Amino acid sequence: MSMLLVYSKEPVLHDLELTAHDAGVTVERVSSGEHAERRLQAWRPSLVVCADALDDMPGADLLSRLRRQPALRDTTFALVGAASRADWPASDRDLALDPRLPPTELWRRLARYTGAHADFELDIEIEVPLELVEATRSREPEAARTTAVMRGSIKAFGLFELLGSIQQTRKTGQLSLHFGDDFDADLFFVRGDVTHAEYLGMYGEEALLRAIALTGEVPDTEFTFQAAMSDAELGGVRTITRSTERVLLELAVQIDHAHAGPH
C-alpha cells in the first residue's frame, strides 16, 4: 500500500496525506513535477495523486508525461482539480477529482487503489497525564551514561533528519535541544519512539511542537543525545502515546500550513 502525493500548499491534500497515513499507507510527498519524475524512476507506488498546479508545471502535464512511460502503465494517477478539463482523464486508470470534495470523500474514492480500506476509525485521541508523578528525573545523568553518543548543530544536521535517525535506529535515550540561556527542551525516546517531552513547563506533544517550532527560529540550536539502557532508566514517564512517525507527520503538516500563510 503506497501513494505518492505531488502538491505544494493545497490544504485538502495535506489532510488527505494524514488520512492515508492513518490508514497504514506508505505516503511520500514532493512539490514539483521534476522531483516526482525523479522519485518514480526508482519507486513504483500504487497510486500517484497530483494537484492541478505544481511548483514547476501543471499537474495534468506531469501526469501526461508519466503516462507515456511504459514502466508506469499499471500505476493509477489521480488529478485533484481537473474536474472540468476536457483532456483529462487520458486513460481508464486516470481519475479526475474535484478539489472541493472533503478529504474524507477524496480518501473514500482513492483508498481502493492503494489496497487500503476506505472505512476505518481514526485513533488520534491522546491522553496527556496531568500529573507527572514525582518522576522528575535528575538532569545529571549517572556516570555510567554521561557520554553523549551524538552531539552537534541542528543547522548542520536538520531536526527532522535527526529525529528520523533516532527512530530508524531504534535508540533509547534523552535528546536535549539547547536554545541558549539555559533553556533546553528534553525529548525522551524508547526504542526510537518519543514517549515524553518537556519544555518550559509544558509536557507531551505541546512541548514537542513548541521545541520543533523554536528550532526554526533559532537555527544554531545545539543538541546532545545521551543513550540509556531502558525506559526505566529514563524515569518511565509517558506523555506521548501516538507513534513518532504519526506525530512528526502531523507536526510537519502544521508547519507547512504556518509557512503557507493565509490563502
Steps between C-alpha positions, in 0.01 A plus 500: 500500500677813381422846369699788355343842559613787276390836633618818666249684719158346440335449844273222373804299397672569833200337665493215249865432580421460871192288432689260274782473751252415777361223279843337484602618153863583429482864393767716341460860393679725251402848382621509139466298184876470468532342844207268429658375177830444677338308786297281266815384325576285803161452673168366377218609732151359460358846445623846398283792614584834346379858547388695194776761550854404603807709571639445151221381267127425480410172664327376184827547306690293756252214496488499119880475494501221757227310317724478194754295699441126445623413851216705650217362289347310795518794742178687569523880472258743663490868416330712767363812337440375149125438518430741215792405273391367162833324447497310829481217587720362227449127575282269708763506776488880531266675741382861502384616844336822608718690754187614680441146627574460872811295583290211633316472167825527303640215707184294453545525123873434501551241775430194285779595261750473786366170634383665823150512644309822455306450822716502810489672834757768564668442831649839567378570850783550745498496876765725650550423870433813706715369779850391413538309825814593671714363225689824463809340364840636592656730242836353600512151346678222683867461424432181307304693236655845488659451160306671221465263208400788276574870522475772240303784344146488364613743230740240365294187563133604473255426781265271308801310362633462855166377635465266203847357564418432866177332396650286226788380719257437791711687753403538865614813678460873559529763227561851633458803275707793627346836408742711703459680833454159667165443325496135395230278357533135599359218288505141623509202267435131559609274215472789256161633607473832684303427816538823696599864440561792736550868424440804723231336711330335203483124448418249231405600146462866597862513614613307193319739265639810671853359496484413130358843416774670700777322310371679191548833678835408654692338211820460703324274755741242639397149601629221721375143500581283801438128473311302763458129550125495566177695543536467877838668488331802343239518775214312333285811442279491191318807374505406130309188401469533123768363271794731433449467124140617531582789734786625282288482188227707664754751629654530153158570350427763767832668425422494126164663570668769711757572230234513229311774685149613404378406152 
